[in-house]
Amino acid sequence: MSVPAWDMSESVAEAADAAPSVGMAVGRDVWVVLPTYNERENLEPMATAILAALPEASLLIVDDASPDGTGEIADTIAARDGRVSVLHRPGKQGLGVAYRDGFRWVLERPEARAVVQMDADFSHDPAVLPRLLAPLMGNADLVLGTRYMLGGDTVGWPWYRKMISRGGTLFARTVLMLPYRDLTGGFKAWRRELIDAIRLRETAGSGYGFQIETTWWAHRRGATIVQVPIVFRERVAGTSKMSGGIVREAILLVLRLRWGAIRDAVLRPGARQGRL
């Protein structure tokens, strides 16, 4: 079974106190995976902010052939900063697909110890990165940046966006019987071994359902999952990628995951969850 999530900000302090070094806190052997599609206004300042927060980290920009030239800007950044790499994909296939390709690319680098995923539009504050990584220096396998806990918040969204987001997490928590308070968020820090263990090739989500699905599989693996409060802000520039199709895909994905768990319990009643 999954270890219960630690309680709020105390978890971060305890993890930091238990850390054998501060290497990960400055980004040593950490890769930040940043999917982009039409983010030309945000990419340059976002890359600068990420590398300022984690000066020893590496940044992988995963661009889906953005029509606005984001990919070319990414190449320019990478040409002048050796910490930055770019993965060009042939077209827009969804956030989940971009993350899967980016994670696989990072896993080919043997020095990688941790992977952070985040949005390119400043909805996720790069200054929070050291705090997000701190529990990984303890015994955490996965850290969830969480809007819906004490110290977390969502700023700049209209009421219906908040309702969709909170409702999506409530639906997924209820159907999948998960204890985590923010299942649709995309600001996460992963221990490398956990990404290897959840078998990315078997994930199906191409939109925001990918966030729910990967947390579900981490939980099923018995991972130690920690929640850290974050403040999510509406994007600084550009256009939101949220759509009705993404919401429908996530709902159907949650139902398929629950049905799969029921089927496995019936067919293999003695089977035990895998552990890392």
C-alpha positions as CSV (number, residue, x, y, z in Angstrom):
1,M,0.0,0.0,0.0
2,S,1.1,3.6,-0.5
3,V,2.6,5.4,2.4
4,P,0.2,8.2,3.5
5,A,1.2,11.6,2.3
6,W,3.0,13.8,4.8
7,D,1.3,16.7,6.4
8,M,1.8,20.0,4.6
9,S,4.8,22.2,5.0
10,E,6.3,20.1,7.9
11,S,7.0,17.3,5.3
12,V,9.3,19.6,3.4
13,A,11.3,20.6,6.5
14,E,11.6,17.0,7.7
15,A,12.8,15.9,4.3
16,A,15.4,18.6,4.1
17,D,16.6,17.9,7.6
18,A,17.1,14.2,6.7
19,A,18.9,15.0,3.4
20,P,22.5,13.8,3.2
21,S,23.4,16.7,0.9
22,V,22.0,19.7,-0.7
23,G,23.0,18.7,-4.2
24,M,19.5,18.1,-5.5
25,A,18.2,21.4,-4.0
26,V,20.4,23.2,-6.5
27,G,19.6,20.8,-9.3
28,R,22.5,18.5,-9.3
29,D,21.6,15.5,-11.5
30,V,18.1,16.9,-11.9
31,W,16.3,17.3,-15.2
32,V,13.4,19.7,-15.7
33,V,11.1,18.6,-18.5
34,L,9.2,21.5,-20.1
35,P,6.7,20.8,-22.9
36,T,5.9,23.7,-25.1
37,Y,3.4,24.6,-27.8
38,N,3.1,28.2,-28.9
39,E,5.0,29.6,-25.9
40,R,7.4,32.0,-27.6
41,E,6.5,34.8,-25.1
42,N,7.1,32.7,-22.1
43,L,10.0,30.4,-23.0
44,E,13.0,32.7,-22.6
45,P,12.0,34.1,-19.2
46,M,10.9,30.7,-18.0
47,A,14.1,29.0,-18.9
48,T,16.1,31.8,-17.2
49,A,13.9,31.5,-14.1
50,I,14.3,27.7,-13.9
51,L,18.0,27.7,-14.2
52,A,18.3,30.6,-11.6
53,A,16.3,28.5,-9.1
54,L,18.3,25.3,-9.9
55,P,21.7,26.5,-11.2
56,E,23.1,23.0,-11.5
57,A,20.0,21.5,-13.2
58,S,19.5,20.5,-16.8
59,L,16.5,21.6,-18.8
60,L,14.8,19.7,-21.6
61,I,12.4,21.7,-23.7
62,V,10.0,19.4,-25.6
63,D,8.5,21.4,-28.4
64,D,5.6,20.1,-30.6
65,A,6.5,21.9,-33.8
66,S,5.0,25.2,-32.5
67,P,3.8,27.4,-35.4
68,D,4.8,30.5,-33.5
69,G,8.5,29.7,-33.6
70,T,8.9,28.4,-30.0
71,G,11.1,25.6,-31.2
72,E,13.6,28.0,-32.8
73,I,13.8,30.1,-29.6
74,A,14.5,26.8,-27.7
75,D,17.3,26.0,-30.1
76,T,18.8,29.5,-29.6
77,I,18.7,29.1,-25.8
78,A,20.3,25.7,-26.0
79,A,23.1,27.0,-28.3
80,R,24.2,29.5,-25.7
81,D,23.6,27.4,-22.5
82,G,25.0,23.9,-22.2
83,R,22.4,23.1,-19.5
84,V,19.6,23.2,-22.0
85,S,18.6,20.6,-24.5
86,V,15.7,20.5,-27.0
87,L,13.6,17.6,-28.1
88,H,11.7,18.4,-31.3
89,R,8.5,16.4,-32.0
90,P,6.7,16.4,-35.4
91,G,3.5,18.0,-34.2
92,K,1.0,18.5,-31.4
93,Q,-0.1,15.1,-29.9
94,G,-1.0,16.1,-26.4
95,L,0.7,17.0,-23.1
96,G,0.8,13.4,-21.9
97,V,2.6,12.2,-25.1
98,A,5.1,15.1,-24.8
99,Y,5.9,14.1,-21.2
100,R,6.3,10.5,-22.1
101,D,8.8,11.3,-24.8
102,G,10.6,13.7,-22.6
103,F,10.8,11.3,-19.6
104,R,12.1,8.6,-21.9
105,W,14.7,11.0,-23.3
106,V,15.9,11.8,-19.8
107,L,16.0,8.2,-18.7
108,E,18.6,7.6,-21.4
109,R,20.9,9.8,-19.3
110,P,22.5,7.6,-16.6
111,E,23.4,10.6,-14.5
112,A,19.8,11.7,-14.0
113,R,18.6,11.2,-10.4
114,A,15.3,13.1,-10.5
115,V,12.9,14.6,-13.0
116,V,10.7,17.6,-12.6
117,Q,7.7,18.3,-14.8
118,M,6.1,21.7,-15.0
119,D,4.2,24.1,-17.3
120,A,6.0,26.7,-19.5
121,D,3.5,29.5,-18.9
122,F,4.5,30.6,-15.3
123,S,1.4,29.0,-13.8
124,H,4.0,27.0,-11.9
125,D,6.5,29.2,-10.0
126,P,10.1,28.3,-10.8
127,A,11.1,29.7,-7.4
128,V,9.3,26.8,-5.7
129,L,11.6,24.2,-7.4
130,P,14.0,23.7,-4.5
131,R,11.1,23.2,-2.1
132,L,9.5,20.7,-4.5
133,L,12.7,18.7,-4.7
134,A,13.5,18.7,-0.9
135,P,11.4,15.6,0.0
136,L,13.3,13.6,-2.6
137,M,16.4,14.1,-0.5
138,G,14.6,12.2,2.2
139,N,12.5,9.1,1.5
140,A,9.9,10.5,-1.0
141,D,9.6,8.9,-4.5
142,L,7.1,11.4,-5.9
143,V,6.3,15.0,-4.8
144,L,3.0,16.5,-5.9
145,G,2.7,20.3,-6.1
146,T,-0.7,20.7,-4.5
147,R,-3.1,23.6,-4.9
148,Y,-5.9,22.2,-2.7
149,M,-4.3,22.1,0.8
150,L,-3.3,24.6,3.5
151,G,-0.8,27.0,1.9
152,G,-1.9,26.2,-1.7
153,D,-4.2,28.3,-3.9
154,T,-5.3,29.0,-7.5
155,V,-5.1,32.7,-8.5
156,G,-6.6,34.4,-11.6
157,W,-9.0,31.6,-12.7
158,P,-12.7,32.3,-13.2
159,W,-15.1,30.3,-11.1
160,Y,-15.9,27.7,-13.8
161,R,-12.2,26.8,-14.2
162,K,-11.8,26.3,-10.5
163,M,-15.0,24.2,-10.5
164,I,-13.7,22.0,-13.3
165,S,-10.3,21.5,-11.6
166,R,-11.6,20.8,-8.2
167,G,-14.4,18.6,-9.6
168,G,-11.9,16.6,-11.6
169,T,-9.8,15.9,-8.6
170,L,-12.8,15.0,-6.5
171,F,-14.1,12.7,-9.2
172,A,-10.7,11.0,-9.6
173,R,-10.1,10.7,-5.8
174,T,-13.5,9.1,-5.3
175,V,-13.4,6.7,-8.2
176,L,-9.8,5.6,-7.7
177,M,-9.9,5.8,-3.9
178,L,-6.8,7.9,-3.7
179,P,-5.9,10.2,-0.8
180,Y,-4.1,13.0,-2.7
181,R,-5.7,16.4,-2.8
182,D,-4.7,17.5,-6.3
183,L,-4.7,14.9,-9.0
184,T,-4.9,17.1,-12.1
185,G,-1.9,19.3,-11.3
186,G,1.2,19.0,-13.4
187,F,4.0,20.4,-11.1
188,K,5.7,17.2,-9.8
189,A,9.1,15.9,-8.9
190,W,9.9,12.2,-9.5
191,R,12.7,10.0,-8.4
192,R,14.2,8.3,-11.4
193,E,13.6,4.8,-10.2
194,L,9.8,5.5,-9.9
195,I,9.5,6.7,-13.5
196,D,11.2,3.5,-14.5
197,A,8.9,1.4,-12.4
198,I,5.6,2.8,-13.6
199,R,6.2,1.6,-17.2
200,L,5.5,4.8,-19.2
201,R,4.8,2.8,-22.4
202,E,1.6,1.5,-20.8
203,T,0.1,4.9,-20.0
204,A,-2.7,6.1,-22.2
205,G,-3.5,9.7,-21.3
206,S,-2.6,12.2,-24.0
207,G,-4.0,15.3,-22.1
208,Y,-4.3,16.2,-18.5
209,G,-5.5,12.7,-17.7
210,F,-1.8,11.8,-17.9
211,Q,-1.3,13.6,-14.5
212,I,-4.0,11.4,-12.9
213,E,-2.8,8.2,-14.5
214,T,0.9,8.5,-13.5
215,T,0.0,9.3,-9.9
216,W,-2.4,6.3,-9.9
217,W,0.4,4.0,-11.1
218,A,2.9,5.4,-8.6
219,H,0.4,4.8,-5.8
220,R,-0.2,1.2,-7.0
221,R,3.5,0.6,-7.0
222,G,3.6,1.5,-3.3
223,A,5.6,4.7,-3.8
224,T,6.1,7.2,-1.0
225,I,4.1,10.2,-2.3
226,V,4.4,13.6,-0.6
227,Q,2.2,16.7,-1.1
228,V,3.7,20.2,-1.1
229,P,1.5,23.3,-1.2
230,I,1.9,25.5,-4.3
231,V,0.1,28.6,-5.6
232,F,-1.0,28.2,-9.2
233,R,-1.4,31.4,-11.2
234,E,-3.1,32.0,-14.5
235,R,-0.7,32.0,-17.4
236,V,1.3,35.2,-18.0
237,A,1.0,35.1,-21.8
238,G,-0.3,32.9,-24.5
239,T,-3.5,30.8,-24.7
240,S,-4.7,28.0,-22.5
241,K,-4.7,24.5,-24.0
242,M,-7.7,23.3,-21.9
243,S,-10.6,22.0,-23.9
244,G,-13.8,19.9,-23.5
245,G,-12.1,17.0,-25.2
246,I,-9.3,17.0,-22.7
247,V,-11.8,16.8,-19.8
248,R,-13.8,14.0,-21.5
249,E,-10.6,12.0,-22.1
250,A,-9.6,12.4,-18.4
251,I,-13.1,11.2,-17.2
252,L,-13.0,8.1,-19.4
253,L,-9.4,7.4,-18.4
254,V,-10.3,7.4,-14.7
255,L,-13.2,5.0,-15.3
256,R,-10.9,2.6,-17.3
257,L,-8.3,2.6,-14.5
258,R,-11.0,1.7,-11.9
259,W,-12.4,-1.0,-14.2
260,G,-8.9,-2.4,-14.8
261,A,-8.3,-2.6,-11.0
262,I,-11.6,-4.4,-10.4
263,R,-10.9,-6.8,-13.2
264,D,-7.4,-7.5,-11.8
265,A,-8.8,-8.1,-8.3
266,V,-11.3,-10.6,-9.7
267,L,-8.9,-12.4,-12.0
268,R,-6.0,-12.3,-9.6
269,P,-7.4,-12.1,-6.0
270,G,-4.1,-13.1,-4.4
271,A,-1.9,-10.7,-6.4
272,R,-0.1,-8.1,-4.4
273,Q,0.9,-4.6,-5.4
274,G,4.4,-4.2,-6.7
275,R,6.9,-2.2,-4.7
276,L,9.9,-0.2,-5.7
